[in-house]
Amino acid sequence: MILNVAEIEAAKDDEQLFTLLSSTLGELFPPDLQGNREQFLAALAKAPRGLRAMAGMYDLDVSMSLDDLAWHFGNHSDERFLNETATSLRELEAVEVADIFVSAWEIVKPHLSEIQNKDWEVKEFTEYLEKTGIKSKINPLNERMWAICSQAGKRGLMQYWLTYARKYPERCVVSQ
């Protein structure tokens, strides 16, 4: 499916627009591609800026739904991808979310190489977060982020997709 501006503008409600965007993103970034960080980053670089931003922040939404910011960095510690996430949030005009994310990244940054170089068990990583003070430093940021997610409604951070697509439909299409 090639999404076009007319389809975005014709979406009768958020549900329909979300379905259009999700379908397009699913075609551009299938699960097997997402599983290969090198290929995923290369595909992101070729995508239209709006779709790139949506795909680039998706994992953060999942992390905030299932875990928290500290665990996000445990699951996604590639600095190229973290930079992509921050850039994506700014593109989507999620400025406060981007600021929170970057603040959390700064807390984790001194520990990132250690996080990257180990295959962590859940209990072990939880203890590491406590021992290093990461958890206590990030908790206030988690609270702010969860409040934003809650205010956004059932789609959490992905609500930014809809606002962005309505404001900049031309940035969310593969071809006009």
PAZAPA-4460 file (N, C-alpha, C; in steps of 0.05 Angstrom, whole numbers, plus 32768, in hexadecimal, padded with zeros to 4 digits):
% residues 176
    n_x    n_y    n_z   ca_x   ca_y   ca_z    c_x    c_y    c_z   seq   type   mol
   8011   7FE8   8000   8000   8000   8000   8012   8019   8000     1      M     A
   800E   802A   7FED   801C   8043   7FEC   8009   8059   7FF6     2      I     A
   8010   8063   800E   8000   8078   801A   8004   8092   800C     3      L     A
   7FED   80A1   8008   7FF0   80BB   7FFB   7FE2   80D1   800C     4      N     A
   7FE7   80E9   8006   7FDD   8100   8015   7FBF   8100   8016     5      V     A
   7FB2   80F9   8000   7F94   80F9   7FFF   7F89   80E5   8013     6      A     A
   7F96   80CE   8016   7F8C   80BA   8029   7F8F   80C4   8046     7      E     A
   7FA5   80D1   804B   7FA9   80DC   8066   7F94   80F1   806C     8      I     A
   7F8F   8103   8059   7F7C   8118   805D   7F5F   810E   805E     9      E     A
   7F5A   80F7   8051   7F3F   80EC   8051   7F39   80DA   8069    10      A     A
   7F4D   80D4   8079   7F48   80C3   8090   7F33   80D0   80A2    11      A     A
   7F1D   80C1   80A7   7F06   80CD   80B4   7F0A   80D0   80D2    12      K     A
   7F1C   80C0   80DD   7F21   80C2   80FA   7F3D   80B8   8101    13      D     A
   7F44   80BA   811A   7F5F   80B2   8122   7F64   8094   811D    14      D     A
   7F50   8084   8121   7F53   8067   811D   7F5A   8061   8100    15      E     A
   7F4C   806D   80ED   7F52   8068   80D1   7F6E   8072   80CA    16      Q     A
   7F75   808A   80D3   7F90   8095   80CE   7FA5   8083   80DA    17      L     A
   7FA1   807A   80F2   7FB4   8069   80FF   7FB8   804F   80F0    18      F     A
   7FA2   8044   80E6   7FA4   802B   80D6   7FB3   8030   80BC    19      T     A
   7FAF   8046   80AF   7FBD   804D   8097   7FDC   804F   809C    20      L     A
   7FE2   805E   80B1   7FFF   8062   80B8   800C   8048   80C1    21      L     A
   7FFE   8039   80D1   8009   801F   80DB   800E   800C   80C5    22      S     A
   7FFB   800A   80B2   7FFE   7FF8   809B   8016   8000   808A    23      S     A
   8018   8019   8085   802F   8023   8075   8049   801D   8083    24      T     A
   804A   8023   809D   8063   801E   80AC   8069   8000   80AD    25      L     A
   8055   7FF0   80AF   8059   7FD3   80AF   8064   7FC9   8095    26      G     A
   805D   7FD5   807F   8068   7FCD   8065   8084   7FD7   8062    27      E     A
   808A   7FF0   806A   80A4   7FFB   8068   80B9   7FEE   807B    28      L     A
   80AF   7FE7   8093   80C0   7FDD   80A8   80B5   7FC3   80B3    29      F     A
   80B6   7FAD   80A3   80AB   7F94   80AE   80BB   7F89   80C5    30      P     A
   80AF   7F77   80D5   80BD   7F6D   80ED   80D9   7F63   80E9    31      P     A
   80DD   7F54   80D3   80F8   7F49   80CE   810C   7F5F   80C9    32      D     A
   8104   7F75   80BD   8116   7F8C   80B9   811C   7F99   80D4    33      L     A
   8108   7F9C   80E5   810C   7FA8   80FF   811E   7F98   8111    34      Q     A
   8120   7F7E   810C   8131   7F6D   811B   814F   7F6F   8114    35      G     A
   8155   7F7C   80FE   8170   7F81   80F5   8176   7F9F   80F7    36      N     A
   8184   7FA7   810B   8188   7FC4   8111   8195   7FD2   80F9    37      R     A
   81A9   7FC6   80EC   81B6   7FD3   80D6   81A3   7FD8   80BF    38      E     A
   8194   7FC4   80B7   8181   7FC6   80A1   816A   7FDA   80A9    39      Q     A
   8162   7FD9   80C2   814C   7FEB   80CB   8155   8008   80C9    40      F     A
   816D   800D   80D3   8178   8029   80D1   817B   8032   80B4    41      L     A
   8183   8020   80A3   8186   8027   8086   816B   802D   807A    42      A     A
   8157   801D   8082   813C   8022   8077   8130   803C   8082    43      A     A
   8136   8042   809B   812C   805B   80A6   8137   8073   8097    44      L     A
   8151   8071   8090   815E   8087   8081   8151   808C   8066    45      A     A
   8145   8078   805A   8139   807B   8040   811B   8083   8041    46      K     A
   810F   8082   8058   80F2   8086   805B   80EC   80A4   805B    47      A     A
   80D3   80AB   8053   80CA   80C7   8056   80CC   80CF   8073    48      P     A
   80D2   80E8   8078   80D9   80F1   8093   80C3   80EC   80A8    49      R     A
   80AA   80EE   80A1   8095   80E9   80B4   8094   80CB   80BB    50      G     A
   8095   80BA   80A7   8094   809D   80AC   80AD   8094   80BB    51      L     A
   80C3   80A0   80B4   80DC   809A   80C2   80DA   80A1   80E0    52      R     A
   80CF   80B8   80E5   80CC   80C1   8101   80B9   80AE   8110    53      A     A
   80A3   80A6   8103   8090   8094   8110   809D   8079   8117    54      M     A
   80AC   806F   8104   80B9   8055   8108   80D0   8058   811C    55      A     A
   80DD   806F   811C   80F3   8074   812E   80EC   8077   814B    56      G     A
   80D3   807D   8151   80CB   8080   816D   80B9   806A   8177    57      M     A
   80B2   8058   8165   809F   8042   816C   80A9   8032   8184    58      Y     A
   80C2   802A   8184   80CC   8019   819A   80CB   8028   81B5    59      D     A
   80CD   8042   81B5   80CB   8050   81CE   80AE   804E   81D9    60      L     A
   809B   8050   81C7   807F   804D   81D0   807B   8032   81DC    61      D     A
   8086   801D   81CF   8083   8002   81D9   8090   8000   81F5    62      V     A
   80A8   800B   81F8   80B6   800B   8211   80A6   8018   8227    63      S     A
   809A   802F   8221   808A   803D   8235   8070   802F   823C    64      M     A
   8066   801F   822A   804E   800F   822F   8054   7FF7   8240    65      S     A
   806B   7FEA   823B   8072   7FD1   8248   8085   7FD4   8260    66      L     A
   8097   7FE7   825E   80AC   7FE9   8272   80AF   8006   827B    67      D     A
   80C7   8011   8276   80CD   802D   827C   80E5   8036   826C    68      D     A
   80EE   804E   8272   8105   8059   8263   811E   804A   8267    69      L     A
   8124   8042   8280   813D   8033   8285   813E   8019   8275    70      A     A
   8127   800B   8275   8126   7FF2   8266   8128   7FF7   8247    71      W     A
   811E   800E   823F   8120   8015   8222   813D   8014   821A    72      H     A
   814E   8021   822A   816B   8021   8224   8178   8006   8227    73      F     A
   816D   7FF5   8238   8177   7FDA   823A   8170   7FCA   8221    74      G     A
   8159   7FCF   8216   8150   7FC0   81FE   815A   7FCD   81E4    75      N     A
   8160   7FE7   81E5   8168   7FF6   81CD   8180   8007   81D4    76      H     A
   8197   7FFC   81D2   81AF   800B   81DB   81C1   8014   81C4    77      S     A
   81B9   8010   81AC   81C8   8019   8195   81C5   8038   8193    78      D     A
   81DB   8046   8196   81DA   8064   8197   81CF   8070   817D    79      E     A
   81D4   8062   8167   81C8   806C   814D   81AA   806C   814F    80      R     A
   819F   8056   815A   8182   8054   815C   8177   8067   8171    81      F     A
   8186   806B   8187   817D   807E   819C   817D   809A   8190    82      L     A
   8190   80A1   8180   8190   80BB   8173   8179   80BD   8160    83      N     A
   8173   80A8   8151   815C   80A7   813F   8142   80AC   814F    84      E     A
   8140   80A0   8166   8128   80A4   8177   8125   80C1   817F    85      T     A
   813A   80CD   8188   8139   80E9   8191   8132   80FB   8179    86      A     A
   813E   80F6   8162   8139   8106   814A   811C   8102   8141    87      T     A
   8112   80E9   8143   80F7   80E3   813B   80E3   80F2   814D    88      S     A
   80E8   80F2   8166   80D5   8100   8179   80D4   811E   8172    89      L     A
   80EB   8129   816C   80EC   8146   8165   80DD   814B   814A    90      R     A
   80E1   8139   8137   80D3   813C   811D   80B5   813B   8122    91      E     A
   80AC   812A   8134   808F   8127   8139   8085   813D   814B    92      L     A
   8096   8150   8152   8090   8166   8163   8087   815E   817F    93      E     A
   8092   8147   8188   808F   813D   81A3   80A6   8148   81B4    94      A     A
   80A7   8162   81B7   80BE   816F   81C3   80C3   8167   81E0    95      V     A
   80AE   8166   81F0   80B1   815F   820C   80BA   8141   820E    96      E     A
   80AE   8130   81FE   80B6   8114   81FE   80D3   8111   81F6    97      V     A
   80DC   8120   81E1   80F8   811F   81D9   810A   8129   81EF    98      A     A
   8103   813E   81FD   8113   8148   8213   8116   8134   8229    99      D     A
   8100   8127   8230   8101   8112   8244   8112   80FB   823B   100      I     A
   810F   80F2   8223   811F   80DC   8218   813D   80E3   8219   101      F     A
   8144   80FA   8210   8160   8102   820F   816B   8104   822C   102      V     A
   815B   810E   823E   8164   810F   825A   8169   80F3   8265   103      S     A
   8158   80E0   825F   815C   80C5   8268   8174   80B9   825B   104      A     A
   8179   80BF   8241   8190   80B5   8233   81A9   80BF   8240   105      W     A
   81AA   80D8   8248   81C1   80E4   8256   81C7   80D5   8270   106      E     A
   81B2   80CC   827E   81B6   80BD   8297   81C3   80A2   8291   107      I     A
   81BA   8095   827B   81C3   807A   8274   81DE   807B   8265   108      V     A
   81E4   8090   8258   81FB   8092   8246   8215   8088   8253   109      K     A
   821C   808F   826C   8235   8085   8277   8236   8066   827B   110      P     A
   821F   805A   8279   821C   803D   827E   8217   802D   8264   111      H     A
   8214   803C   824E   820A   8030   8235   821C   801A   822B   112      L     A
   8236   801E   822B   8248   8008   8221   8245   7FEF   8231   113      S     A
   8243   7FF2   824C   823F   7FDA   825C   8224   7FCD   8256   114      E     A
   820F   7FDD   8252   81F5   7FD2   824B   81F6   7FC3   8231   115      I     A
   8204   7FCF   821D   8207   7FC3   8203   8216   7FA8   8203   116      Q     A
   8229   7FA6   8214   823C   7F8F   8213   8233   7F77   8224   117      N     A
   821A   7F76   822C   8212   7F60   823C   81F6   7F57   8234   118      K     A
   81F1   7F3D   8235   81D6   7F33   8230   81C9   7F2F   824B   119      D     A
   81B8   7F42   8253   81AE   7F45   826D   8195   7F33   8272   120      W     A
   8195   7F27   8289   817D   7F1A   8293   816C   7F2F   82A1   121      E     A
   8152   7F2C   82A2   8140   7F40   82AD   8148   7F48   82C9   122      V     A
   814B   7F35   82DB   8152   7F3B   82F7   816D   7F49   82F9   123      K     A
   8180   7F40   82E9   819B   7F4B   82E9   819A   7F68   82E0   124      E     A
   818B   7F6E   82CB   818A   7F89   82C0   817B   7F9C   82D4   125      F     A
   8167   7F92   82E0   8158   7FA1   82F5   816B   7FA8   830B   126      T     A
   817B   7F96   8315   818E   7F9B   832A   81A3   7FAF   8321   127      E     A
   81AC   7FAD   8308   81BF   7FBF   82FD   81B4   7FDC   82FD   128      Y     A
   819C   7FDF   82F5   818F   7FF9   82F4   818E   8005   8310   129      L     A
   8188   7FF5   8324   8187   7FFE   8340   81A3   8005   834A   130      E     A
   81B6   7FF3   8345   81D1   7FF7   8350   81DF   800F   8344   131      K     A
   81DB   8015   832B   81E8   802B   831E   81DA   8046   8323   132      T     A
   81C2   8045   832E   81B2   805D   8333   81A2   8066   831B   133      G     A
   81A4   8057   8305   8195   805F   82ED   8177   8060   82F3   134      I     A
   816D   804C   8300   8150   804A   8305   8146   8062   8315   135      K     A
   8154   8069   832B   814B   807F   833C   814C   809A   832D   136      S     A
   8160   809D   831B   8163   80B5   830C   814E   80B7   82F6   137      K     A
   8147   80A1   82EA   8134   80A1   82D3   8117   80A0   82DD   138      I     A
   8112   8097   82F5   80F6   8095   82FE   80E6   80AF   82FA   139      N     A
   80F0   80C6   8302   80E0   80DF   82FD   80DA   80E4   82DF   140      P     A
   80ED   80DC   82CE   80E8   80DF   82B1   80D3   80CB   82A8   141      L     A
   80D3   80B3   82B3   80BE   809F   82AD   80A3   80AB   82B4   142      N     A
   80A1   80B7   82CB   8087   80C2   82D4   807D   80D7   82C1   143      E     A
   808F   80E8   82B8   8087   80FD   82A4   807F   80F0   828A   144      R     A
   808E   80DD   8281   8088   80D0   8267   806E   80C0   8269   145      M     A
   8069   80B2   827F   8050   80A3   8281   8038   80B6   8282   146      W     A
   803C   80CE   828E   8026   80E2   828F   801F   80EB   8273   147      A     A
   8034   80EF   8263   802F   80F7   8247   8021   80E1   8238   148      I     A
   802A   80C9   823B   801E   80B2   822E   8001   80AF   8236   149      C     A
   7FFB   80B3   824F   7FE0   80B1   8259   7FCE   80C7   824E   150      S     A
   7FD8   80DF   824D   7FC9   80F5   8242   7FC3   80F1   8224   151      Q     A
   7FD5   80E3   8216   7FD2   80DE   81FA   7FBC   80CA   81F3   152      A     A
   7FB4   80BA   8207   7F9F   80A7   8202   7FA9   808B   81FB   153      G     A
   7F98   807C   81EF   7F9E   805F   81EB   7FB6   805A   81D8   154      K     A
   7FBD   806D   81C8   7FD4   8069   81B6   7FEE   8072   81C2   155      R     A
   7FEE   807E   81DA   8006   8087   81E6   8016   8099   81D5   156      G     A
   8030   8095   81D2   8041   80A7   81C2   803A   80A6   81A5   157      L     A
   802E   8090   819C   8027   808F   817F   8011   80A3   8178   158      M     A
   8004   80AF   818B   7FF1   80C5   8185   7FFF   80DB   8175   159      Q     A
   8019   80DF   817A   8028   80F3   816B   8028   80ED   814D   160      Y     A
   8026   80D4   8146   8025   80CD   8129   800D   80DB   811C   161      W     A
   7FF6   80DA   8129   7FDD   80E4   811D   7FDE   8103   811B   162      L     A
   7FE7   8110   8130   7FE9   812D   812F   7FFC   8136   8119   163      T     A
   8012   8128   8117   8026   812E   8103   801C   8129   80E7   164      Y     A
   8010   8112   80E2   8006   810B   80C8   7FF0   811F   80BE   165      A     A
   7FE0   8128   80D1   7FCB   813C   80C9   7FD8   8157   80C3   166      R     A
   7FED   815E   80D1   7FFA   8177   80CD   800C   8177   80B4   167      K     A
   801A   8161   80B0   802E   815F   809A   8029   8145   808A   168      Y     A
   8012   8142   807D   800D   8129   806E   8021   8123   8059   169      P     A
   802C   8138   804C   803F   8135   8037   8059   8128   8040   170      E     A
   805F   8129   805A   8077   811D   8066   8073   8100   806C   171      R     A
   805B   80F6   8068   8055   80DB   8071   804E   80C8   8059   172      C     A
   8056   80D0   8042   8050   80C0   802A   806A   80B8   801C   173      V     A
   806A   80A1   8010   8081   8097   8002   8084   80A5   7FE8   174      V     A
   806E   80AA   7FDA   806F   80BA   7FC1   8055   80C9   7FBF   175      S     A
   8056   80DF   7FB1   803E   80F0   7FAE   802E   80E9   7F96   176      Q     A
***
